[in-house]
Amino acid sequence: MSALRVALPRSPSPRVLKAAGLLRRGLAEFGARGNPGCAITLALSPGTGTEGFAIEAVQGGVRIAGGDDRGLLYGVGKFLRHARRDGDQLVGTGWTGQSVPAKPVRGMYFASHFHNVYHDAPLEVVIRYVEDLALWGCNALSVWFDMHHYQGIDDPAAQAMVARLRAILQAAEAVGMRPGLTTLANEGFASTPEGLKADWTAGHDGYFRAPGGHYHCEVCPRKPGGLELVLQTRRQVLEAFRGIDLGFIWLWPYDQGGCTCSACTPWGVNGFLYTCEALIPLLATHFPNAQTVLSTWYFDHFVQGEWDGLTQHLASAPMAGIDYLMIDDFGGFPEYPLRQGVPGGLPVVGFPEISMQGNGPWGGFGANPRPRHWGEYWRQVGGLLQGSFPYSEGIYEDVNKVLILQFEWAPDRSAADILREYAAGYFGASAAGPVATVMEQLEEDGALHTGYGPGGPTFQAGALDMAPGCLAELDRVAATLPAAVLASWRWRLLWLRAAITTELRRSGKAMSERLDAYFGELSTIYHAERAEPSVCPPSRRAWRRLVGDTAPR
C-alpha cells in the first residue's frame, strides 16, 4: 500500500499528533490506500473559531484546519465520515466548508457499574470508544466512583476501580475532553457507621434497587459527625484522582442519595444544599480548574416544592461556586424550568437518559436508535441548554450519543441528516440513505422488555410491524458492504436489533434457539459475562447464571 501523505504543523502538540494518528487509523479501516495525488494537510488556524474546523479541497489533496487542536481533531472526524475514494485509493472529500460548535459543553457520562461494557470490557476497547466519540465533537467525559461498593478507599477493589477510571479519564484528556467526576452529595462507603447513616421514610426510598432505592450506607450530614465523615471520605476520593485535570465535578441529590430525617428534609433544598455548601470549598481546593455542577435530578419526585424552594434559596442566598445547574429527569425534561425559569438564572446542562427508556434489559435487544424522540427533546429544550452529559449504560445507544452531540454542534440540523452521516461514516456512502431509514423505522416498533421469570426469559413488545422490512433492507445493503463493515460491532448491533425483533414477531414473543444465539452474540459484544440483570442480554445461559439453574436447556 502507498503511504498516506500527511503534513503537520510545525512543532505539533500531542493532540495534533493524536489527530494525525486517528486520521491514519480511520483511513486504514476505511480501506483507503495512499494516493500521490491526494495528500492531507493538517493545520491550525485560530480564525476558524474556538473548537471549529474548516475542510477544503486544495491542489494536490485536502486541507483540514482547526481553530485549535480540539477543532483539528473534530475536523479529522468530519473528513473521515466524508472521505471519497476511487476503488481503494483516497481521492478527496465529499464535504467542504467551515463549522463551529454552537454549545460549549458536549459531554458524555459513562456509568461504570452493573458489569456493563464500561465496567468490564478491556480498557483498550473503552479507550477506543472514547476516541470515537471525540471524532464527533465530544469535549467532556464524566465518570462516577460509586463508593457504596467498597469498604473504603484502600479496599483493593476500590483501588482497581480508581485505576480503571483514571485510565479512561486520561484517554479522554488525550483527545481534548475535559474530564469530570460525578458524586452524590452524601454518598458513603459500605463501612458507614450505623449511627451516621441517613434516614429513610416511606415514599422517599428512591427507585434504584428494589425493594428499596438506597444502599443504606449514605450519610446523614446533620447527625453529629456526619458532615465530617462526608468531607473526610470525599477528600480521600478527590486525592485518588489527583493528577487528572478535572474540568467538572457534579454534586447529585438523588438515586440512592438523600436523607429524610427531620433536620434534612426536604432533602433537595435542605440537607442537600447544606452538604453541597460544605463540599464546594473542598472541591475547589483539590481541583481549582473544575467547574461545579449542581444536579436537580428527581426534584419534586419524593417531596413536592423542591423546585420552588431552590428558586427561593438561590434568590435569597446565592451559592458561590456553582457554575451550572444540571436539569433533566427520567420521564422527560422537567416542566418547572421551562415554565418558571431556571433557579438563580444559572447556566444549564442536560442529562438526557439515552440508555434505559424503551428497552429492558438496557441494550438487551441490540441498538436502540431513537431519532424522533431525541429530535423532539432537542426542539423542546435545546435553547435552554449550554450542552449536556447524556447518561450512557453502554455502546448500544451509540447513535443516540451522536444525535445529541450533533444537535449541540449544530442546533438546527435534522435527525435524518445526522443519521445519514452516521451511516455513511461507518457503513459507506451507498448505505447512508437505506440504513438511516431503517434506524428511523426501528424506533417505531416501540418498547421491548424481558421478564425475569424462573422458567426463562419472557418478552413483552409492541406489534413489531417494521422489523421484517428493516431486516430485509439491512440484508440487501449487506450484500454490497465489505466484510470488515459487516463484522463491526456497530453493524452487528443494528442488524441484531432488526433480527431479534423480527424473530420475536415470528415466534409470538416466545424464546427460540435463534433468539438465544442472538442474545449470546450481544453478550460477547458487550463483554457481559458477569452482567447484572439490568444490562444483561437475556440468553438462556445468562438467566441460568442470574436466577439459578431453572431455565430450560
C-alpha positions in Angstrom: 0.0 0.0 0.0 1.2 3.5 -0.7 1.8 5.5 2.4 -0.7 8.2 3.3 0.9 11.6 2.9 0.0 13.8 6.0 1.6 17.2 6.5 1.6 18.5 10.1 2.0 22.0 11.6 5.5 22.8 12.8 6.2 21.5 16.4 2.8 19.7 16.6 1.3 19.3 20.1 0.4 15.9 21.5 -3.3 16.4 20.5 -2.3 17.3 16.9 -0.2 14.1 16.8 -3.2 12.2 18.2 -5.4 13.7 15.4 -2.9 12.6 12.8 -2.9 9.1 14.3 -6.6 8.8 14.3 -6.7 10.1 10.7 -4.3 7.4 9.6 -6.1 4.7 11.6 -9.5 5.8 10.3 -8.4 5.8 6.6 -6.8 2.4 7.0 -10.0 1.0 8.4 -11.9 2.7 5.6 -9.7 0.7 3.2 -8.2 3.8 1.5 -4.7 3.5 0.1 -2.4 6.4 0.0 -2.5 8.4 -3.2 0.4 10.5 -4.5 -2.2 12.9 -5.9 -4.1 13.3 -2.6 -2.1 14.5 0.4 -3.8 15.6 3.7 -2.6 18.8 5.3 -3.4 19.3 9.0 -3.2 22.9 10.1 -4.1 25.2 13.0 -5.9 28.4 12.0 -7.2 30.4 15.1 -9.5 32.4 12.8 -11.6 29.3 12.2 -13.2 29.6 15.6 -13.0 28.0 19.0 -13.2 24.2 18.6 -14.2 24.8 15.0 -12.7 23.5 11.8 -12.6 24.1 8.0 -12.1 21.5 5.3 -11.2 22.5 1.8 -10.1 20.8 -1.4 -6.7 22.2 -2.4 -4.3 21.4 -5.3 -2.9 18.0 -4.6 -5.2 17.0 -1.8 -7.3 18.2 1.2 -6.5 20.7 3.9 -8.1 20.3 7.4 -7.6 23.4 9.6 -8.7 23.6 13.3 -9.3 26.7 15.2 -7.4 24.9 17.9 -6.1 21.4 18.5 -9.6 20.2 19.5 -11.1 21.7 16.4 -8.5 20.0 14.3 -9.5 16.6 15.8 -13.2 17.3 15.1 -12.3 18.3 11.5 -10.5 14.9 11.1 -13.7 13.2 12.3 -15.8 15.1 9.7 -13.3 14.3 7.0 -13.2 10.6 7.8 -17.0 10.4 7.6 -17.0 12.1 4.1 -13.7 10.8 2.7 -14.0 9.7 -1.0 -12.1 7.0 -2.7 -11.8 5.6 -6.2 -11.5 1.9 -5.7 -9.1 1.7 -2.8 -7.4 5.0 -3.4 -8.2 8.1 -1.4 -9.2 10.9 -3.8 -10.7 13.6 -1.7 -13.6 14.8 0.4 -17.3 14.9 -0.1 -17.7 17.7 2.4 -16.1 21.1 2.4 -16.8 24.2 4.4 -16.3 25.7 7.9 -18.1 24.6 11.1 -18.0 25.9 14.6 -19.9 24.3 17.6 -22.9 26.2 19.0 -22.8 24.7 22.5 -19.7 24.8 24.8 -20.4 21.6 26.7 -20.8 18.5 24.5 -20.2 15.8 27.1 -20.9 12.2 27.9 -21.4 10.3 31.2 -20.2 6.6 31.3 -22.0 4.7 34.0 -19.3 2.1 35.0 -21.3 -0.3 37.1 -23.5 -3.4 36.9 -20.7 -5.1 34.9 -21.7 -3.3 31.8 -19.2 -2.6 28.9 -17.6 0.4 30.7 -17.2 -1.7 33.8 -15.9 -5.0 32.3 -14.6 -4.6 28.7 -10.9 -4.5 28.2 -9.6 -1.0 28.7 -8.4 -0.7 25.2 -12.0 -1.3 24.0 -13.3 1.6 26.2 -10.4 3.9 25.3 -11.0 3.3 21.6 -14.6 4.2 22.1 -13.6 7.4 23.9 -11.6 8.3 20.8 -14.5 7.5 18.5 -16.8 10.0 20.4 -14.1 12.7 20.2 -14.3 12.5 16.4 -18.0 13.5 16.7 -17.1 16.6 18.7 -17.5 15.3 22.3 -15.4 17.6 24.5 -16.1 16.3 28.0 -16.4 12.9 29.8 -17.6 12.2 33.3 -17.4 9.0 35.3 -18.6 8.1 38.8 -16.6 6.3 41.5 -19.6 4.7 43.2 -18.5 4.5 46.8 -21.1 2.1 48.1 -19.4 -0.9 46.6 -16.3 -0.6 48.8 -15.4 -0.7 52.5 -13.1 2.3 52.0 -10.7 3.9 49.6 -8.0 1.4 50.4 -10.2 -1.6 49.6 -8.3 -3.4 46.8 -11.4 -3.4 44.6 -11.8 0.3 45.1 -8.2 0.8 44.1 -8.7 -1.3 41.0 -11.8 0.8 40.0 -9.9 4.1 40.6 -7.1 2.9 38.3 -9.7 2.0 35.6 -11.5 5.3 35.9 -8.2 7.2 35.8 -7.1 5.4 32.6 -10.5 6.3 31.0 -10.2 9.9 32.0 -6.6 10.1 30.8 -7.7 8.8 27.5 -10.3 11.5 27.4 -7.7 14.2 28.2 -5.6 12.9 25.3 -8.4 13.7 22.8 -9.2 17.1 24.2 -12.1 16.1 26.5 -12.4 17.8 29.9 -12.6 15.0 32.5 -15.4 15.0 35.0 -16.2 13.3 38.3 -19.8 12.5 39.3 -20.5 12.5 43.1 -23.6 12.0 45.3 -23.6 14.7 47.9 -24.0 12.3 50.9 -22.8 9.0 49.5 -20.8 6.8 51.8 -18.7 3.7 51.7 -20.2 0.4 52.8 -18.4 0.9 56.1 -20.6 3.9 57.1 -21.2 3.6 60.9 -24.7 2.7 61.8 -25.2 5.8 63.9 -24.3 8.1 61.0 -26.5 6.6 58.3 -29.1 8.6 56.5 -32.8 8.0 57.5 -35.4 6.9 55.0 -39.2 7.2 55.3 -41.9 5.6 53.2 -42.2 7.1 49.7 -38.6 8.5 49.8 -36.7 5.4 49.2 -36.0 6.0 45.5 -36.4 3.6 42.7 -32.8 2.5 42.3 -32.9 -1.0 43.8 -36.0 -2.9 44.8 -37.5 -3.2 47.3 -35.7 0.0 48.4 -33.9 2.6 46.4 -30.9 3.0 48.5 -27.8 1.0 49.6 -28.3 2.2 53.2 -24.7 3.4 53.6 -25.5 7.0 52.7 -24.5 9.5 55.4 -26.8 11.9 57.3 -25.0 15.3 57.2 -26.9 16.6 60.2 -26.1 13.9 62.7 -23.1 14.7 64.9 -20.0 13.7 62.9 -22.0 13.1 59.7 -20.8 16.1 57.7 -17.2 15.5 58.9 -17.4 11.9 57.6 -18.7 13.1 54.2 -15.8 15.6 54.0 -13.3 13.0 55.1 -14.3 10.3 52.6 -14.8 12.8 49.8 -11.3 14.2 50.4 -10.0 10.6 50.0 -11.8 10.2 46.7 -10.6 13.5 45.4 -7.0 12.7 46.3 -7.3 9.4 44.5 -7.9 11.4 41.3 -5.0 13.8 41.9 -3.1 14.5 38.6 -6.2 14.4 36.4 -7.1 17.9 35.4 -10.8 17.7 36.2 -12.9 20.1 34.3 -16.2 19.2 36.0 -17.3 17.9 39.4 -21.0 17.1 39.9 -23.0 17.2 43.1 -26.0 14.9 42.9 -29.1 14.8 45.1 -31.0 11.5 44.4 -31.0 8.0 43.2 -29.6 6.5 46.3 -28.6 9.9 47.7 -30.7 11.8 50.2 -31.9 11.7 53.8 -35.4 12.2 55.2 -34.6 12.9 58.9 -36.4 15.9 60.3 -33.2 18.0 60.1 -32.5 17.2 56.4 -36.0 17.2 54.8 -36.9 18.4 52.3 -33.6 17.0 51.1 -33.3 18.8 47.8 -33.4 22.3 49.3 -32.3 21.5 52.8 -29.8 18.7 53.6 -28.6 18.5 50.0 -27.7 22.2 49.8 -26.3 22.2 53.3 -23.9 19.4 52.3 -23.0 21.0 49.0 -22.1 24.3 50.6 -19.6 22.4 52.8 -18.3 20.4 49.8 -17.7 23.2 47.3 -14.6 24.7 49.0 -13.1 21.2 49.3 -13.6 20.6 45.6 -12.1 24.0 44.7 -9.0 23.3 46.9 -8.3 19.9 45.2 -9.3 20.9 41.6 -9.3 24.6 41.2 -9.9 24.3 37.4 -13.0 22.3 37.8 -16.5 23.7 37.3 -19.1 22.7 39.8 -22.4 21.2 38.5 -25.4 21.1 40.9 -27.8 18.5 39.8 -31.6 18.7 40.3 -32.3 15.1 39.3 -35.6 13.8 40.7 -36.5 17.1 42.3 -40.3 17.1 43.2 -40.5 13.3 42.9 -40.3 12.3 46.6 -41.0 15.7 48.1 -43.1 18.5 46.5 -41.8 22.0 46.4 -38.1 21.4 45.7 -38.1 23.4 42.5 -39.8 26.4 44.2 -37.6 26.0 47.2 -34.4 26.1 45.1 -35.6 29.2 43.3 -36.3 30.9 46.6 -33.0 29.8 48.1 -30.8 31.0 45.2 -32.7 34.3 45.2 -32.1 35.0 48.9 -28.7 33.3 49.3 -26.9 32.6 46.0 -24.5 29.7 46.3 -20.9 30.7 45.5 -19.0 28.2 43.4 -21.9 26.8 41.4 -21.2 27.0 37.6 -24.0 25.0 36.2 -27.4 23.6 37.1 -27.9 20.1 35.7 -31.6 19.7 34.8 -33.2 16.6 33.4 -35.4 13.7 34.5 -36.0 10.1 33.7 -39.6 10.7 32.5 -38.7 13.7 30.4 -37.3 17.2 30.9 -38.9 18.9 34.0 -41.7 21.4 33.3 -40.7 23.8 36.1 -37.7 25.5 34.4 -39.5 25.7 31.1 -42.5 27.4 32.7 -41.0 29.3 35.6 -37.4 29.9 34.5 -34.1 28.5 35.8 -33.5 28.9 39.5 -30.8 31.5 40.1 -30.5 32.2 36.4 -27.6 29.8 36.2 -26.4 28.2 33.0 -27.9 24.8 32.4 -26.6 21.4 31.2 -28.8 18.5 30.5 -28.6 14.8 31.5 -30.6 13.1 28.7 -31.3 9.5 29.6 -30.4 7.7 26.3 -30.0 4.2 27.7 -32.9 2.8 29.7 -36.2 4.0 28.2 -37.8 1.7 25.7 -35.7 -1.4 26.3 -35.1 -3.7 29.3 -32.6 -5.1 29.8 -30.8 -2.0 28.7 -29.2 -2.9 25.3 -30.6 -6.4 25.6 -32.1 -6.2 22.1 -29.1 -4.6 20.3 -29.1 -1.0 19.0 -31.8 1.3 20.2 -31.9 4.3 17.8 -34.4 7.0 18.9 -34.0 9.8 16.4 -37.6 11.0 16.6 -37.6 11.1 20.4 -34.3 12.9 20.7 -35.2 15.3 17.9 -38.3 16.3 19.9 -36.3 16.6 23.1 -33.9 19.0 21.4 -36.7 21.1 19.9 -38.2 21.4 23.4 -35.1 22.2 25.5 -32.1 22.8 23.2 -32.5 26.6 23.5 -32.2 26.4 27.3 -29.1 24.2 27.4 -25.4 25.0 27.2 -24.9 21.4 26.4 -25.3 18.1 28.2 -23.9 14.9 29.5 -26.0 12.0 28.1 -26.4 9.1 30.5 -24.8 6.0 29.0 -25.0 2.4 30.1 -23.2 1.0 27.1 -22.4 1.2 23.4 -25.8 0.1 22.1 -27.1 3.7 22.2 -24.1 4.9 20.1 -26.3 6.6 17.5 -28.3 8.4 20.3 -25.0 9.8 21.6 -24.1 11.1 18.1 -27.6 12.6 17.6 -27.2 14.7 20.8 -23.6 15.6 20.1 -24.5 16.9 16.7 -27.6 18.7 17.9 -25.3 20.5 20.3 -22.8 21.3 17.5 -25.5 22.5 15.0 -28.8 23.0 16.7 -30.9 23.4 13.5 -29.6 20.2 12.0 -32.2 17.4 11.4 -32.0 14.0 13.0 -32.4 12.5 9.5 -29.3 14.3 8.3 -27.3 13.1 11.3 -28.4 9.5 10.7 -27.2 9.7 7.1 -23.8 11.0 8.1 -23.6 8.3 10.8 -24.4 5.5 8.4 -22.1 6.9 5.7 -19.3 7.2 8.1 -19.4 3.7 9.5 -21.0 1.7 6.7 -20.2 3.6 3.5 -21.9 6.3 1.3 -24.1 3.8 -0.5 -25.6 2.6 2.8 -26.4 6.1 4.1 -30.0 6.5 2.9 -31.2 3.0 3.4 -29.6 2.5 6.9 -30.8 5.9 8.1 -34.4 4.9 7.1 -34.0 1.6 8.9 -32.9 3.4 12.1 -36.0 5.6 11.9 -38.3 2.7 11.4 -36.8 0.6 14.2 -37.9 3.3 16.7 -41.5 2.9 15.5 -41.6 -0.7 16.8 -41.7 0.7 20.3 -40.6 -0.6 23.7 -39.0 -4.1 24.3 -38.9 -5.7 27.7 -37.8 -9.0 29.1 -39.5 -10.8 32.0 -37.4 -12.2 34.9 -39.4 -15.4 35.4 -37.8 -18.5 36.9 -38.7 -20.6 33.8 -36.5 -18.5 31.5 -36.8 -15.2 29.6 -40.3 -13.9 28.6 -40.8 -11.0 26.3 -43.1 -8.0 26.0 -43.1 -5.9 22.9 -45.4 -4.0 20.5 -46.6 -5.2 17.2 -43.1 -5.2 15.7 -44.6 -4.3 12.3 -41.5 -2.6 11.0 -39.0 -5.4 12.0 -39.2 -7.8 9.0 -38.9 -5.0 6.4 -35.9 -3.5 8.3 -34.1 -6.8 8.4 -34.7 -7.4 4.7 -33.3 -4.0 3.9 -30.2 -4.5 6.0 -29.6 -7.8 4.4 -30.0 -6.2 1.0 -27.5 -3.5 1.9 -25.1 -6.1 3.5 -24.6 -7.7 0.1 -22.8 -4.6 -1.1 -20.6 -4.0 2.0 -17.1 -5.1 2.8 -16.5 -7.9 5.2 -14.9 -5.5 7.7 -18.0 -3.4 7.9 -20.3 -6.4 8.3 -18.1 -7.7 11.2 -18.0 -4.3 13.0 -19.9 -4.0 16.3 -22.0 -1.1 15.1 -23.3 -3.1 12.1 -23.9 -6.2 14.2 -25.8 -4.3 16.9 -28.1 -2.7 14.3 -28.6 -5.9 12.4 -29.2 -7.9 15.6 -31.9 -5.4 16.7 -33.7 -6.0 13.4 -33.1 -9.7 13.6 -34.2 -10.1 17.2 -37.4 -8.1 16.7 -38.2 -10.0 13.5 -37.7 -13.3 15.4 -39.9 -12.1 18.3 -42.6 -11.4 15.8 -42.2 -14.8 14.2 -42.1 -16.7 17.4 -45.1 -14.9 19.0 -42.7 -13.2 21.5 -41.5 -16.6 22.8 -37.9 -17.7 23.3 -36.3 -19.6 20.5 -33.0 -21.2 19.6 -32.4 -18.4 17.1 -33.1 -15.7 19.8 -30.8 -17.4 22.2 -28.0 -17.3 19.7 -28.6 -13.6 19.0 -28.6 -12.8 22.7 -25.4 -14.7 23.1 -23.7 -12.7 20.4 -24.8 -9.5 22.2 -23.2 -10.7 25.4 -20.0 -11.2 23.6 -20.0 -7.7 22.1 -20.8 -6.2 25.5 -18.3 -8.4 27.4 -21.3 -9.2 29.6 -20.1 -12.4 31.2 -20.8 -11.0 34.6 -23.5 -8.5 33.8 -26.3 -7.8 36.2 -29.9 -8.2 35.0 -30.4 -4.6 34.1 -27.7 -4.7 31.4 -27.6 -8.5 30.6 -28.8 -9.7 27.2 -31.4 -12.4 28.0 -29.9 -15.6 26.7 -30.8 -18.8 28.5 -27.2 -19.1 29.7 -27.3 -15.7 31.2 -30.6 -16.3 33.0 -29.4 -19.6 34.4 -26.5 -17.7 35.9 -28.7 -14.9 37.2 -31.8 -16.8 38.5 -30.5 -20.3 39.1 -30.5 -23.5 37.1 -34.2 -23.4 36.3 -34.3 -22.1 32.8 -34.8 -24.7 30.0 -31.7 -26.0 28.3 
